[in-house]
């Protein structure tokens, strides 16, 4: 690779079909797949602070450059940007693992939440401190304290939504706020259980995900964050001495049902008002984030490229189109 031509001012969000790139990336994921003819190739996702892009490392490139790198590593890539099925991807011509000492600013390759994780943590602590009975407040605060650093650093997901440093606490704070906004409209929902459930519905992700976008842990792959979260709740409940409290079962139910349907990883469906609220608010926040990120790249007609998580193209809305596109006459 021509080391001197690396342009660190070129970002994923600015890539266009036809661009030739020589760039450092954080490797977000790596999978070995096969072509229809049976040839191995690598399907990778490369990221920087502005976003991520998929890449294809075909068999001849694999043989020449190897693939001694894994999710979370930094890599240097040479290739070209192509449009495939309405999305940009990089056809990789050269790739190698690099040490952070080679990169002028490795921190610039890590996408981070635009919100301050410490401020969000303090917000959640204050909310948790108001919960009743006091033992419930103590339990939620214990969970927040015990896993504070991971909670503030980890993404909320590998790919789908809030998939960046600090994304987990950003998502949890947003779910908690949305749930609290709905509670005054639904008097029969137990506010304390609903809020406690919202704050720690995704607590299992501190065990499921590796830091800094390095993929999933072994127990994350084999058990998943739903059951891991249940285990973490019970561990903290034993520590605080509330295993015999009847409301603990309802908090456990929120954790194991917050995905809503068994095909989406929920051992059971939500069967309490509080669990239904947390499930739908969790889904709402995730969907709105997917929509927001999809609309970061919009064509002239107001539509974003096809998004597989939305199963379609997001539309920015007529009010956001140029005046000539939005003028319906008087």
Rosetta blueprint (number, residue, H / E / L):
1 X L
2 X L
3 X H
4 X H
5 X H
6 X L
7 X L
8 X L
9 X L
10 X L
11 X L
12 X H
13 X H
14 X H
15 X L
16 X L
17 X L
18 X L
19 X L
20 X E
21 X E
22 X E
23 X E
24 X E
25 X E
26 X E
27 X E
28 X E
29 X E
30 X E
31 X E
32 X E
33 X E
34 X E
35 X L
36 X L
37 X L
38 X L
39 X L
40 X E
41 X E
42 X E
43 X E
44 X E
45 X E
46 X E
47 X E
48 X E
49 X L
50 X L
51 X E
52 X E
53 X E
54 X E
55 X E
56 X E
57 X E
58 X L
59 X H
60 X H
61 X H
62 X H
63 X H
64 X H
65 X H
66 X L
67 X L
68 X L
69 X L
70 X L
71 X L
72 X L
73 X L
74 X E
75 X E
76 X E
77 X E
78 X E
79 X E
80 X E
81 X E
82 X E
83 X E
84 X E
85 X L
86 X L
87 X E
88 X E
89 X E
90 X E
91 X E
92 X E
93 X E
94 X E
95 X E
96 X E
97 X E
98 X E
99 X L
100 X H
101 X H
102 X H
103 X L
104 X L
105 X L
106 X H
107 X H
108 X H
109 X H
110 X L
111 X L
112 X E
113 X L
114 X L
115 X L
116 X L
117 X H
118 X H
119 X H
120 X H
121 X H
122 X H
123 X H
124 X H
125 X H
126 X H
127 X H
128 X H
129 X L
130 X L
131 X L
132 X L
133 X L
134 X H
135 X H
136 X H
137 X H
138 X H
139 X H
140 X H
141 X H
142 X H
143 X H
144 X H
145 X H
146 X H
147 X L
148 X H
149 X H
150 X H
151 X H
152 X H
153 X H
154 X L
155 X L
156 X L
157 X L
158 X L
159 X L
160 X L
161 X L
162 X L
163 X L
164 X L
165 X E
166 X L
167 X H
168 X H
169 X H
170 X H
171 X H
172 X H
173 X H
174 X H
175 X H
176 X H
177 X H
178 X H
179 X H
180 X H
181 X H
182 X H
183 X H
184 X L
185 X L
186 X L
187 X L
188 X L
189 X L
190 X L
191 X H
192 X H
193 X H
194 X H
195 X H
196 X H
197 X H
198 X H
199 X H
200 X H
201 X L
202 X L
203 X L
204 X L
205 X H
206 X H
207 X H
208 X H
209 X E
210 X L
211 X H
212 X H
213 X H
214 X L
215 X L
216 X E
217 X L
218 X H
219 X H
220 X H
221 X H
222 X H
223 X L
224 X L
225 X H
226 X H
227 X H
228 X H
229 X H
230 X H
231 X H
232 X H
233 X H
234 X H
235 X H
236 X H
237 X H
238 X H
239 X H
240 X H
241 X L
242 X L
243 X L
244 X L
245 X L
246 X H
247 X H
248 X H
249 X H
250 X H
251 X H
252 X H
253 X H
254 X H
255 X H
256 X H
257 X H
258 X L
259 X L
260 X L
261 X L
262 X H
263 X H
264 X H
265 X L
266 X L
267 X L
268 X L
269 X L
270 X L
271 X L
272 X L
273 X H
274 X H
275 X H
276 X H
277 X H
278 X H
279 X H
280 X H
281 X H
282 X H
283 X H
284 X H
285 X H
286 X H
287 X H
288 X H
289 X H
290 X H
291 X H
292 X H
293 X H
294 X H
295 X L
296 X L
297 X L
298 X E
299 X L
300 X L
301 X L
302 X L
303 X E
304 X E
305 X E
306 X E
307 X E
308 X L
309 X L
310 X L
311 X L
312 X E
313 X E
314 X E
315 X E
316 X L
317 X L
318 X H
319 X H
320 X H
321 X L
322 X L
323 X H
324 X H
325 X H
326 X H
327 X L
328 X L
329 X L
330 X L
